[in-house]
Amino acid sequence: MCYMPVKILMLAFLITVVGGVSLVSAADADADEEIPGFITSDSINLSLPQPTDYSLSSSEIADLLFMREEEQMAHDLYMVWSGMYSRPIFGNIAQAEQTHVNSVQLLIDRYNLSSEMSGNLSSGYHNPDIQALSETLLAQGNVSLTDALKAGVMIEEVDISDLNKAIANTTRADIIFVYTNLRKGSESHLKAFNSQLS
């Protein structure tokens, strides 16, 4: 099989590959603690498998665009609650969510998809389901710290479920690689939120 030269991308990403083992970064592993020296673009290299063709199926395209907005929603809501509540968990996980956004955007750029369908909390989300969910969760999380933590649990549970569906819809190694590691991060976030509620 012929591969294009591997493109080394410098990102503030959740994982690095050491001896073929994916490692979740401190941003996910200790989401409730202050993180001195948070991993930056200068400290991680991400190497993705190169595709042999760039023609995605309609479901693969839909999943990438959906996951891009869903990860953006998570980041945006955590940033709101980081400003409202003193718990570091929201700010720390928001940093990790930005790397989730960046990683999906990497795939969107790789496959030359339009980014015009990627909204945010200020401008609104293009996907009506994500828009509706963001409005519901924002209202819930703005009530109290406990409600915000519960909303965080819901965000991560939904994200994990949607990532599982997206993984099942593709056989592409690079997309599976990114989705799988995003799922690991979301599982860590979910554990952190649940620990705050116990």
C-alpha positions as CSV (number, residue, x, y, z in Angstrom):
1,M,0.0,0.0,0.0
2,C,1.4,3.4,-0.9
3,Y,1.1,6.2,1.6
4,M,1.8,9.9,1.2
5,P,4.6,11.3,3.4
6,V,3.3,11.6,6.9
7,K,2.3,15.1,7.8
8,I,3.5,16.1,11.3
9,L,1.0,18.5,12.9
10,M,1.8,20.6,15.9
11,L,-1.3,20.8,18.0
12,A,-2.4,21.2,21.6
13,F,-3.9,17.8,21.4
14,L,-5.1,15.2,23.9
15,I,-2.8,12.4,22.9
16,T,0.6,11.5,21.8
17,V,1.8,8.2,20.5
18,V,4.7,6.5,22.3
19,G,5.5,3.0,21.1
20,G,2.1,2.7,19.5
21,V,0.3,3.5,22.8
22,S,-2.1,6.4,23.0
23,L,-1.7,8.5,26.1
24,V,-4.3,10.8,27.4
25,S,-2.9,14.2,28.4
26,A,-3.0,15.9,31.8
27,A,-5.9,18.0,30.6
28,D,-8.1,14.9,30.6
29,A,-6.5,12.8,33.3
30,D,-6.7,15.5,36.0
31,A,-9.5,17.6,34.8
32,D,-10.4,19.0,38.2
33,E,-6.9,20.1,39.1
34,E,-4.8,23.1,38.1
35,I,-2.5,22.1,35.3
36,P,0.8,23.9,35.4
37,G,2.6,23.7,32.0
38,F,-0.5,22.6,30.1
39,I,0.5,20.8,27.0
40,T,1.1,23.2,24.1
41,S,1.5,22.9,20.4
42,D,5.3,22.9,20.9
43,S,5.3,19.8,23.1
44,I,3.2,17.3,21.1
45,N,3.5,16.0,17.6
46,L,0.5,14.2,16.1
47,S,1.0,11.8,13.2
48,L,-2.1,10.6,11.5
49,P,-2.3,7.8,9.0
50,Q,-2.6,9.1,5.5
51,P,-5.7,8.2,3.4
52,T,-5.3,6.5,0.1
53,D,-8.2,8.5,-1.3
54,Y,-10.1,11.6,-0.2
55,S,-13.7,10.7,-1.2
56,L,-15.8,10.5,2.0
57,S,-19.2,9.0,2.1
58,S,-22.2,11.2,2.9
59,S,-22.4,9.7,6.5
60,E,-18.7,10.4,7.1
61,I,-19.1,14.0,6.0
62,A,-22.2,14.4,8.1
63,D,-20.4,12.9,11.2
64,L,-17.4,15.1,10.9
65,L,-19.5,18.3,10.6
66,F,-21.7,17.2,13.5
67,M,-18.8,16.2,15.8
68,R,-17.1,19.6,15.0
69,E,-20.1,21.5,16.3
70,E,-20.7,19.2,19.2
71,E,-17.2,19.6,20.5
72,Q,-17.5,23.3,20.0
73,M,-20.7,23.3,22.0
74,A,-19.0,21.5,24.9
75,H,-16.1,24.0,24.8
76,D,-18.4,27.0,24.7
77,L,-20.6,25.9,27.6
78,Y,-17.7,24.9,29.8
79,M,-16.2,28.4,29.2
80,V,-19.5,30.0,30.3
81,W,-19.5,28.0,33.5
82,S,-15.8,28.5,34.1
83,G,-16.7,32.2,34.4
84,M,-19.6,31.6,36.7
85,Y,-18.2,29.0,39.1
86,S,-14.9,28.8,41.0
87,R,-14.3,25.1,40.3
88,P,-11.3,24.6,38.0
89,I,-12.9,21.6,36.3
90,F,-14.8,23.8,33.8
91,G,-11.8,25.8,32.6
92,N,-9.5,22.8,32.5
93,I,-12.0,20.7,30.5
94,A,-12.7,23.6,28.2
95,Q,-9.0,23.6,27.3
96,A,-9.2,20.0,26.4
97,E,-12.4,20.5,24.4
98,Q,-10.6,23.1,22.3
99,T,-8.1,20.4,21.3
100,H,-11.1,18.2,20.4
101,V,-12.4,21.0,18.2
102,N,-8.9,21.4,16.6
103,S,-8.6,17.7,15.9
104,V,-11.9,17.4,14.1
105,Q,-11.2,20.6,12.2
106,L,-7.9,18.9,11.1
107,L,-9.9,16.2,9.5
108,I,-12.3,18.7,7.9
109,D,-9.4,20.5,6.4
110,R,-7.7,17.3,5.3
111,Y,-10.7,16.2,3.3
112,N,-11.4,19.7,2.0
113,L,-14.8,20.1,3.6
114,S,-16.4,23.5,4.2
115,S,-16.1,25.0,7.6
116,E,-19.0,27.3,7.1
117,M,-21.3,24.8,8.8
118,S,-19.4,25.2,12.1
119,G,-21.2,27.6,14.5
120,N,-20.7,28.5,18.1
121,L,-22.6,29.7,21.1
122,S,-22.5,33.4,20.1
123,S,-23.5,33.0,16.5
124,G,-25.6,29.8,16.9
125,Y,-25.0,26.3,15.8
126,H,-26.0,25.2,12.3
127,N,-27.2,21.8,13.4
128,P,-30.7,22.2,15.0
129,D,-30.2,19.3,17.4
130,I,-27.0,20.8,18.8
131,Q,-28.6,24.3,19.0
132,A,-31.6,22.9,20.9
133,L,-29.3,20.9,23.2
134,S,-27.0,23.9,23.9
135,E,-30.0,26.0,24.9
136,T,-31.3,23.4,27.3
137,L,-28.0,22.7,28.9
138,L,-27.0,26.4,29.1
139,A,-30.2,27.1,31.0
140,Q,-29.7,24.1,33.3
141,G,-26.1,24.9,34.0
142,N,-26.7,28.6,34.8
143,V,-29.0,27.6,37.7
144,S,-26.3,26.4,40.1
145,L,-22.9,24.7,40.3
146,T,-24.6,21.3,40.8
147,D,-26.8,21.7,37.8
148,A,-23.7,22.8,35.7
149,L,-21.9,19.6,36.8
150,K,-24.9,17.5,35.9
151,A,-25.1,19.3,32.5
152,G,-21.4,18.4,32.1
153,V,-22.2,14.7,32.7
154,M,-24.9,14.9,30.0
155,I,-22.6,16.6,27.5
156,E,-20.0,13.9,27.9
157,E,-22.5,11.0,27.8
158,V,-24.0,12.4,24.6
159,D,-20.6,13.0,23.1
160,I,-19.4,9.4,23.8
161,S,-22.6,8.0,22.3
162,D,-22.2,10.1,19.2
163,L,-18.6,9.2,18.8
164,N,-19.4,5.5,19.0
165,K,-21.9,6.0,16.2
166,A,-19.4,8.0,14.1
167,I,-16.7,5.3,14.6
168,A,-19.2,2.6,13.4
169,N,-19.8,4.7,10.2
170,T,-16.3,4.7,8.9
171,T,-13.3,2.4,8.2
172,R,-10.8,5.2,7.7
173,A,-7.8,4.8,10.0
174,D,-7.2,8.5,10.5
175,I,-10.8,9.3,11.4
176,I,-11.1,6.3,13.7
177,F,-7.8,7.3,15.3
178,V,-9.1,10.8,16.1
179,Y,-12.6,9.7,17.2
180,T,-11.2,7.0,19.4
181,N,-8.9,9.4,21.2
182,L,-11.7,12.0,21.6
183,R,-13.8,9.3,23.2
184,K,-11.0,8.5,25.7
185,G,-10.9,12.2,26.6
186,S,-14.7,12.3,27.0
187,E,-14.6,9.3,29.2
188,S,-12.1,11.0,31.4
189,H,-14.2,14.2,31.5
190,L,-17.3,12.1,32.4
191,K,-15.4,10.5,35.3
192,A,-14.3,13.9,36.5
193,F,-17.8,15.4,36.5
194,N,-19.3,12.4,38.3
195,S,-16.6,12.5,40.9
196,Q,-17.6,16.1,41.7
197,L,-21.2,15.0,42.2
198,S,-20.5,12.0,44.4
